Amino acid sequence: MFKRLVRSNLRRVFTKEKNITLKREIPSLDKCYQEINELGIYLHIPFCEQICHYCPYNKEIYKSDVARRYTKAVKTEIDRYSGLIRNKPVTSFYIGGGTPTTMLYSGLAEILEHAHKRFNIQCDIHMESHPNHLNSDNLNAIVSMGIRHLSIGVEALQDRHLKTLNRPYTVEGVKRTIERAVNKNFACVNVDIIFSLPGQTYHEIEQAGNALVEMGVDQIAAYPLFIFRYTQLGKTLKNSKYKFSSILKRRKFLRILEDIFYSAEYRRTSVWAFTRSGVPKYCSVTVPLYLGLGGSGGSYLKDVFYLNTFRVAEYIKALEGGRMPIALSLDLSEAMQMAGWFYWRIYETRFMKEDFKARFGREFNEIYGRFVKPLSLLGFLKDTGDEIVLSDKGTYWLHALEDIFSISYINTLWGDLKQEPWPEEVVM
């Protein structure tokens, strides 16, 4: 009840909207892409070899024949967009999942080659991976595709927690995997770990943080265990007596990691990510404008957000039938665009006010200045006049406030789309 009340009041303050409703409408794509000068691309690979019971993302069990049809469908979708985007520069390219490395030898290289032919790609490629897929031959294949930034979903560095998460490897094995990847001369190797796991101790997270630093990992993304009601874990815990870690305990876990990473000369590059000094950050979610390809791919343009259907078979069927696979769209008012921009800049923990003016033609202080002063007095951020920089305290607590929105929205939107491939509307 409390969270619902906070969500409702803040939504009205920042977006001027009582509710946010996505509808089954295909936006005017010609207009959408005429109004942007550059963009990012997100490619979703919705296949896994097993389904992790805590994972909220769109995925299904990998089958080689479906992957081949999916490859053809994605290439068709690329063709549909190439005429709209034309020669506009693509300044970020991210491949997520699911598990992208399931398709190393069943279409991924073909998709990337086609994307390079049809789009003006002016950036490195970032990609997620599974530890069990990173033997020497596969790492060579990844490098040959032009992947320069690699993320490894490790999640824990104690065997008992790997067992809890149903991860199919041991700590000893995954450490060898990390070392192989680190020695492959990627621009950035990121490792994901989860803290605040059931029964996890502060000493265990300290061990994990120190081990990653010692292995020479370029970036660590350390985030708490989030529970989504439509996942297997969410359904199980709903009917159990499991007690979630308090928000204060999660803060202490993160503070332990902050101390380790700052001492090793890592810098904070987002709420959860810490990047070694001098290394370009691995980043998946903060690109201002982007096109989403593949099943469940989301696209965020200047005044519209839209999502492809989550169901892989329906995505393929739509494109094979000459239709766009767009399931839902949302027209974004200026207030909604500004709120979205502000949300992701908080996630990045620092931003220049001039970037807001360049995007919206208005002064940042005019729109959000009234919020900055009290947050500064609380020690949550520093306002230099030109730049806003969040403190560690502000980073944690402001994002905890943002999670009141994001977790609820993901539960509603993704949860509904996983059940119904073509809903008439979703109200958040």
C-alpha positions as CSV (number, residue, x, y, z in Angstrom):
1,M,0.0,0.0,0.0
2,F,2.8,2.4,0.9
3,K,4.7,1.7,-2.2
4,R,1.6,2.1,-4.3
5,L,0.9,5.5,-2.8
6,V,4.5,6.7,-3.3
7,R,4.4,5.4,-6.9
8,S,1.2,7.2,-7.7
9,N,2.2,10.6,-6.2
10,L,5.7,10.6,-7.8
11,R,4.3,9.5,-11.1
12,R,2.0,12.5,-11.1
13,V,4.8,14.9,-10.0
14,F,7.3,13.8,-12.7
15,T,5.2,12.6,-15.6
16,K,1.8,14.4,-15.0
17,E,0.1,11.1,-15.7
18,K,-2.4,9.3,-13.5
19,N,-1.6,6.0,-15.2
20,I,0.8,4.9,-18.0
21,T,-1.0,2.8,-20.6
22,L,0.7,0.9,-23.5
23,K,-1.6,0.0,-26.3
24,R,-1.6,-2.4,-29.2
25,E,-0.6,0.2,-31.9
26,I,2.2,0.4,-34.3
27,P,3.6,4.0,-34.2
28,S,4.5,6.0,-37.3
29,L,8.0,4.7,-37.8
30,D,8.8,7.0,-40.7
31,K,8.2,10.0,-38.4
32,C,10.0,8.4,-35.4
33,Y,13.3,7.8,-37.2
34,Q,13.2,11.1,-39.1
35,E,13.5,13.0,-35.8
36,I,16.7,11.4,-34.5
37,N,20.3,12.0,-35.6
38,E,21.9,8.9,-34.1
39,L,20.8,5.8,-32.1
40,G,21.9,2.7,-30.3
41,I,20.8,-0.9,-31.1
42,Y,19.8,-3.6,-28.7
43,L,19.6,-7.1,-30.0
44,H,17.8,-9.7,-27.9
45,I,18.8,-13.4,-28.1
46,P,16.0,-15.2,-26.2
47,F,17.5,-18.6,-25.8
48,C,19.1,-20.4,-22.8
49,E,20.2,-23.9,-22.2
50,Q,18.4,-23.9,-18.8
51,I,15.9,-21.5,-17.2
52,C,17.4,-19.8,-14.1
53,H,14.5,-19.5,-11.6
54,Y,15.4,-15.9,-10.5
55,C,15.9,-14.4,-14.0
56,P,13.2,-11.9,-15.1
57,Y,14.3,-11.6,-18.8
58,N,12.5,-13.1,-21.8
59,K,13.9,-16.5,-22.7
60,E,13.1,-20.1,-23.7
61,I,15.1,-23.3,-24.0
62,Y,17.5,-23.2,-27.0
63,K,16.6,-25.3,-30.0
64,S,18.9,-25.1,-33.1
65,D,16.1,-25.2,-35.7
66,V,14.2,-22.3,-33.9
67,A,17.5,-20.4,-33.7
68,R,17.9,-20.7,-37.4
69,R,14.4,-19.4,-38.1
70,Y,15.0,-16.6,-35.5
71,T,18.2,-15.6,-37.4
72,K,16.2,-15.2,-40.6
73,A,13.5,-13.2,-38.8
74,V,16.0,-10.8,-37.2
75,K,17.7,-10.2,-40.6
76,T,14.3,-9.4,-42.0
77,E,13.6,-7.0,-39.2
78,I,17.0,-5.3,-39.8
79,D,16.0,-4.9,-43.5
80,R,12.7,-3.3,-42.5
81,Y,14.6,-0.7,-40.4
82,S,17.5,0.0,-42.6
83,G,15.4,2.1,-45.0
84,L,14.1,4.1,-42.0
85,I,17.5,4.7,-40.3
86,R,19.4,5.0,-43.6
87,N,23.0,6.2,-42.9
88,K,22.5,7.6,-39.4
89,P,25.3,6.5,-37.1
90,V,24.7,3.7,-34.7
91,T,26.8,4.8,-31.7
92,S,26.1,1.8,-29.3
93,F,25.4,-1.9,-30.0
94,Y,24.4,-4.3,-27.2
95,I,23.5,-8.0,-27.4
96,G,21.6,-9.3,-24.4
97,G,19.4,-12.2,-23.5
98,G,18.6,-14.9,-22.6
99,T,22.1,-16.1,-23.4
100,P,23.5,-14.7,-26.6
101,T,26.4,-17.3,-26.7
102,T,23.8,-20.1,-27.3
103,M,23.8,-18.8,-30.9
104,L,27.6,-18.6,-31.5
105,Y,27.4,-21.2,-34.2
106,S,23.7,-21.0,-35.2
107,G,23.2,-17.5,-36.5
108,L,24.8,-14.8,-34.3
109,A,27.7,-14.1,-36.7
110,E,25.3,-14.0,-39.6
111,I,23.1,-11.5,-37.9
112,L,26.0,-9.2,-37.0
113,E,27.4,-9.4,-40.6
114,H,24.0,-8.4,-41.9
115,A,23.7,-5.6,-39.4
116,H,27.1,-4.2,-40.5
117,K,25.9,-4.3,-44.1
118,R,22.6,-2.5,-43.5
119,F,23.5,-0.1,-40.7
120,N,26.2,2.6,-40.3
121,I,27.7,1.0,-37.2
122,Q,30.3,3.4,-35.6
123,C,30.9,1.7,-32.3
124,D,32.2,-1.4,-30.5
125,I,29.8,-4.2,-29.7
126,H,29.0,-5.3,-26.1
127,M,27.6,-8.8,-25.4
128,E,26.5,-11.0,-22.5
129,S,27.8,-14.5,-22.1
130,H,27.5,-17.7,-20.1
131,P,30.6,-19.0,-18.2
132,N,30.2,-22.5,-19.7
133,H,30.4,-21.1,-23.2
134,L,33.8,-19.4,-22.8
135,N,36.4,-22.1,-23.7
136,S,39.3,-20.9,-25.8
137,D,37.7,-21.7,-29.2
138,N,34.5,-19.9,-28.3
139,L,36.4,-16.9,-27.1
140,N,38.3,-16.8,-30.4
141,A,34.9,-17.0,-32.2
142,I,33.6,-14.1,-30.1
143,V,36.6,-12.0,-30.9
144,S,36.3,-12.7,-34.6
145,M,32.8,-11.4,-34.6
146,G,34.1,-8.0,-33.5
147,I,32.8,-8.2,-29.9
148,R,35.1,-5.9,-27.8
149,H,33.2,-5.8,-24.5
150,L,32.2,-9.0,-22.9
151,S,30.0,-9.6,-19.8
152,I,30.0,-12.9,-17.9
153,G,27.0,-13.9,-15.8
154,V,28.9,-15.5,-12.9
155,E,26.5,-14.4,-10.1
156,A,28.4,-15.9,-7.1
157,L,31.8,-17.1,-6.0
158,Q,30.8,-19.7,-3.4
159,D,29.7,-23.1,-4.5
160,R,26.8,-23.1,-2.0
161,H,25.3,-20.0,-3.5
162,L,25.9,-21.3,-7.1
163,K,23.8,-24.3,-6.0
164,T,21.1,-22.1,-4.6
165,L,20.9,-20.2,-7.9
166,N,21.1,-23.5,-9.9
167,R,24.2,-22.3,-11.8
168,P,25.8,-25.3,-13.6
169,Y,29.4,-24.8,-12.7
170,T,31.8,-24.6,-9.8
171,V,33.8,-21.7,-8.4
172,E,37.0,-23.4,-9.4
173,G,35.8,-23.7,-13.0
174,V,34.4,-20.3,-13.3
175,K,37.6,-18.7,-12.0
176,R,39.5,-20.4,-14.8
177,T,36.9,-19.0,-17.3
178,I,37.2,-15.5,-16.0
179,E,41.0,-15.6,-16.3
180,R,40.8,-16.9,-19.9
181,A,38.5,-14.0,-20.8
182,V,40.6,-11.4,-19.0
183,N,43.6,-12.5,-21.0
184,K,41.9,-12.2,-24.4
185,N,42.5,-8.5,-24.7
186,F,38.9,-7.4,-24.7
187,A,38.4,-3.7,-24.2
188,C,36.4,-4.5,-21.1
189,V,35.5,-7.7,-19.4
190,N,32.5,-7.3,-17.0
191,V,31.5,-9.9,-14.4
192,D,28.0,-9.9,-12.8
193,I,27.6,-11.0,-9.2
194,I,24.6,-11.0,-7.0
195,F,24.6,-10.0,-3.3
196,S,22.0,-10.4,-0.5
197,L,21.5,-14.0,-1.5
198,P,19.7,-16.3,1.0
199,G,22.1,-16.9,3.9
200,Q,24.9,-14.9,2.4
201,T,27.4,-13.4,4.9
202,Y,29.3,-10.2,4.7
203,H,32.5,-12.2,4.7
204,E,31.4,-14.1,1.6
205,I,30.7,-11.0,-0.4
206,E,34.1,-9.6,0.8
207,Q,35.8,-12.7,-0.5
208,A,34.0,-12.4,-3.9
209,G,34.9,-8.8,-4.3
210,N,38.6,-9.3,-3.5
211,A,38.8,-12.4,-5.8
212,L,37.4,-10.4,-8.8
213,V,39.9,-7.6,-8.2
214,E,42.8,-10.1,-7.9
215,M,41.7,-11.8,-11.2
216,G,42.0,-8.5,-13.0
217,V,38.4,-8.1,-14.0
218,D,37.9,-4.8,-15.7
219,Q,34.4,-4.1,-14.4
220,I,32.1,-5.7,-11.8
221,A,28.4,-5.2,-11.8
222,A,27.2,-6.1,-8.3
223,Y,23.5,-6.0,-7.7
224,P,21.1,-7.3,-5.0
225,L,18.8,-10.3,-5.6
226,F,15.7,-8.8,-7.1
227,I,12.5,-10.8,-6.8
228,F,10.0,-10.7,-9.7
229,R,6.6,-12.2,-9.0
230,Y,6.3,-14.0,-12.4
231,T,9.6,-15.9,-12.1
232,Q,9.8,-19.4,-10.6
233,L,11.7,-17.9,-7.6
234,G,9.1,-15.2,-7.1
235,K,6.2,-17.7,-7.1
236,T,8.1,-20.0,-4.7
237,L,9.0,-17.3,-2.2
238,K,5.5,-15.9,-2.2
239,N,4.3,-19.0,-0.5
240,S,7.3,-19.6,1.7
241,K,8.6,-18.2,5.0
242,Y,11.8,-16.8,3.4
243,K,12.8,-13.4,4.8
244,F,14.2,-11.0,2.4
245,S,17.3,-9.0,3.4
246,S,16.4,-5.6,4.7
247,I,17.2,-2.5,2.7
248,L,19.8,-1.6,5.3
249,K,21.5,-5.0,5.1
250,R,21.7,-4.7,1.3
251,R,23.3,-1.3,1.8
252,K,25.9,-2.8,4.0
253,F,26.7,-5.5,1.4
254,L,27.2,-2.8,-1.2
255,R,29.3,-0.7,1.1
256,I,31.7,-3.6,1.6
257,L,32.1,-3.9,-2.2
258,E,32.5,-0.1,-2.6
259,D,35.4,-0.1,-0.1
260,I,37.1,-3.0,-2.0
261,F,36.7,-1.5,-5.4
262,Y,37.6,2.1,-4.6
263,S,40.8,0.8,-2.8
264,A,41.7,-1.0,-6.0
265,E,41.2,2.2,-8.0
266,Y,37.9,1.3,-9.7
267,R,35.5,4.1,-10.4
268,R,31.7,3.9,-10.0
269,T,30.1,4.0,-13.5
270,S,26.5,3.3,-12.6
271,V,24.4,2.4,-9.5
272,W,25.8,-1.2,-9.5
273,A,28.9,-1.1,-11.7
274,F,32.5,-0.4,-10.9
275,T,35.1,0.0,-13.7
276,R,38.8,-0.2,-13.4
277,S,40.6,3.2,-13.9
278,G,41.5,3.8,-17.6
279,V,39.1,1.1,-18.9
280,P,36.0,2.0,-21.0
281,K,32.9,1.0,-19.2
282,Y,30.7,-1.9,-20.2
283,C,27.1,-0.6,-20.3
284,S,23.8,-2.0,-21.3
285,V,20.9,0.2,-20.3
286,T,21.6,3.9,-20.4
287,V,21.7,4.8,-24.1
288,P,19.3,7.8,-24.6
289,L,17.7,6.6,-27.9
290,Y,17.8,3.1,-29.2
291,L,16.2,0.5,-31.5
292,G,15.4,-2.9,-30.1
293,L,15.7,-6.0,-32.4
294,G,14.4,-9.5,-31.7
295,G,11.7,-11.0,-29.5
296,S,10.9,-8.6,-26.6
297,G,13.2,-5.9,-28.1
298,G,12.2,-2.5,-26.8
299,S,12.7,0.7,-28.7
300,Y,13.0,4.1,-27.1
301,L,12.9,7.1,-29.5
302,K,12.2,10.8,-28.9
303,D,8.5,10.6,-28.2
304,V,7.6,6.9,-28.4
305,F,8.5,3.7,-26.7
306,Y,7.4,0.3,-28.2
307,L,8.0,-3.4,-27.6
308,N,8.1,-6.4,-29.8
309,T,6.1,-9.5,-28.8
310,F,7.9,-11.6,-26.3
311,R,6.8,-15.0,-27.7
312,V,9.6,-16.2,-30.1
313,A,7.2,-18.2,-32.3
314,E,4.9,-15.1,-32.7
315,Y,7.9,-12.9,-33.4
316,I,9.1,-15.2,-36.2
317,K,5.5,-15.7,-37.6
318,A,4.9,-11.9,-37.8
319,L,8.1,-11.3,-39.8
320,E,7.7,-14.3,-42.0
321,G,4.2,-13.0,-42.8
322,G,5.4,-9.5,-43.7
323,R,4.3,-7.8,-40.5
324,M,6.2,-5.9,-37.9
325,P,6.4,-7.8,-34.6
326,I,5.5,-4.7,-32.4
327,A,3.1,-5.7,-29.6
328,L,2.6,-2.5,-27.6
329,S,3.5,1.2,-27.9
330,L,3.4,4.3,-25.7
331,D,3.4,7.9,-26.8
332,L,5.7,9.9,-24.6
333,S,4.7,13.4,-23.5
334,E,7.5,15.9,-22.9
335,A,7.2,15.4,-19.2
336,M,7.5,11.6,-19.6
337,Q,10.5,12.0,-21.8
338,M,12.2,14.3,-19.2
339,A,11.4,11.9,-16.4
340,G,12.8,9.0,-18.3
341,W,16.0,11.0,-19.1
342,F,16.3,12.0,-15.4
343,Y,15.8,8.4,-14.2
344,W,18.6,7.0,-16.3
345,R,21.0,9.8,-15.5
346,I,20.5,9.0,-11.8
347,Y,21.3,5.4,-12.7
348,E,24.6,6.6,-14.2
349,T,25.3,8.6,-11.0
350,R,26.5,11.7,-12.8
351,F,25.5,14.0,-15.7
352,M,26.0,17.4,-17.2
353,K,23.1,19.8,-17.1
354,E,23.9,21.0,-20.6
355,D,23.0,17.5,-21.9
356,F,19.5,18.0,-20.6
357,K,19.3,21.4,-22.5
358,A,20.7,19.8,-25.7
359,R,18.0,17.1,-25.5
360,F,15.0,19.2,-24.5
361,G,15.9,22.9,-25.2
362,R,15.2,23.8,-21.6
363,E,17.3,24.5,-18.5
364,F,17.7,21.6,-16.2
365,N,17.3,23.9,-13.1
366,E,14.0,25.2,-14.5
367,I,12.5,21.7,-14.5
368,Y,14.3,19.8,-11.7
369,G,16.2,22.5,-9.7
370,R,13.7,22.4,-6.9
371,F,14.6,18.8,-6.2
372,V,18.3,19.2,-6.3
373,K,18.8,21.6,-3.3
374,P,17.2,19.4,-0.6
375,L,19.0,16.3,-2.0
376,S,22.2,18.2,-1.8
377,L,21.5,19.2,1.8
378,L,20.9,15.5,2.6
379,G,24.3,14.6,1.2
380,F,22.8,12.6,-1.7
381,L,24.5,14.6,-4.5
382,K,26.8,17.5,-5.3
383,D,25.7,20.2,-7.7
384,T,28.8,21.9,-9.2
385,G,26.7,24.3,-11.2
386,D,27.3,22.5,-14.5
387,E,27.3,18.9,-13.3
388,I,25.3,16.7,-10.9
389,V,27.3,14.0,-9.1
390,L,25.6,11.5,-6.8
391,S,27.3,10.4,-3.6
392,D,27.5,6.7,-2.7
393,K,24.7,7.3,-0.2
394,G,22.6,9.2,-2.8
395,T,23.2,6.5,-5.4
396,Y,21.9,3.8,-3.2
397,W,18.9,5.5,-1.7
398,L,17.7,7.3,-4.8
399,H,17.9,4.2,-6.8
400,A,16.0,2.3,-4.1
401,L,13.3,4.9,-4.6
402,E,13.4,4.4,-8.4
403,D,13.0,0.7,-7.8
404,I,9.6,1.3,-6.4
405,F,8.7,2.1,-10.0
406,S,11.0,-0.2,-12.1
407,I,10.3,-3.4,-10.2
408,S,6.5,-2.8,-10.4
409,Y,6.6,-1.8,-14.0
410,I,8.6,-4.9,-15.0
411,N,6.4,-7.2,-13.0
412,T,3.3,-5.7,-14.8
413,L,4.6,-5.2,-18.4
414,W,6.9,-8.2,-18.8
415,G,4.7,-10.4,-16.7
416,D,1.7,-9.7,-19.0
417,L,3.7,-10.0,-22.2
418,K,5.0,-13.4,-21.2
419,Q,1.4,-14.6,-20.8
420,E,-0.2,-12.9,-23.8
421,P,1.8,-12.2,-27.0
422,W,-0.5,-9.5,-28.4
423,P,-2.3,-7.8,-25.5
424,E,-4.7,-5.0,-26.3
425,E,-3.2,-2.8,-23.6
426,V,-1.2,-2.9,-20.4
427,V,-1.9,-0.3,-17.7
428,M,1.0,0.4,-15.3
